[in-house]
Structures are given as structure tokens and as C-alpha cells.
Amino acid sequence: MKFMLMIYGNQETWSAYPAEEWPKAIAAVDAFNRKFFETGELLGAYGLADAVQAKTVRVRAGAPAVTDGPYLETKEYLASYYLLDCVDEARALEIAAEMPYAAENAVELWPVMNEAAPQL
């Protein structure tokens, strides 16, 4: 079963993190990524740019309209996501609990219902 593990944050949160703690935090996430990539349960891990770099696209009257920023204006936004492939939800929850950021903020785990794109 595939699951999406999502981490939320905002620029204020990242900026408030002490600079001397970043190497330790990055090492913890790198160890998490390596551990679950080696088990085959981590298919991919993707960090997203700051929300100020996001764009929203809507098609109106057949023409695309592009606006700056994410679709929703919120205090926190999706900062990174992980694609997991686990035997069941219980295992995915175990992995989510090992995510280093889960000790500081909530992480979300969503089942992936189907895969629409063909596997190449």
C-alpha cells in the first residue's frame, strides 16, 4: 500500500530554528531517508520551495490564469512530502512516528488511493 507522509511548516518556523541546530536536523532526516530507502519502503522524499515561489493556475474561458502564491492562504503550508510503500497502515504509522519532525510538529499520513500515471 502506498502512503503520503506530509510535513507542514512556514518560513517563520524555519527562520526561528537555531542555525547551529540545522546540521543535526539535516543529518537526522538524512538518516531517516537512508534507513527507509534501504528497506524499500521510501519511494521518494521531496522538499518544496517556500510558499512565495508557488503559483496557482486556473483555466478561465479556455485561457490559463496564473497567480502568485498557493491556492489557500494559510499560516502553514505543505513543506515536504514522502511517498511510502508499506505492507499496511500500521507499518506506515510506525515510519511516520520515526520522522524527525514528528517530535516537533504534526505530520500527516494519507493513503494513496490509486496511481493514474502509467509506470514507465
C-alpha angles and dihedrals in degrees: 000000000000123000135182115222109200131195123198131200144128139231091263090057093048093045092051092055108104111254092227090058096056097083090052092047092048091048091051092051091045090053090049091050094047094047096053095036088057091051089051092239096108110069096173144343121207130185117202129218121252116288092250087070094053122105130201119214124200127172113222123176088352095303127103117244113199122197131181120255137024123311093252125045105223138151091242129033139189104285102173142352137203127204112217131188109200137164091243145342093272090061092046089053090051090054092046089054089056093054104115092224091057088077090062107026139013119271122201126225118200127180113237105231100200145338114245099178118080116248109247 
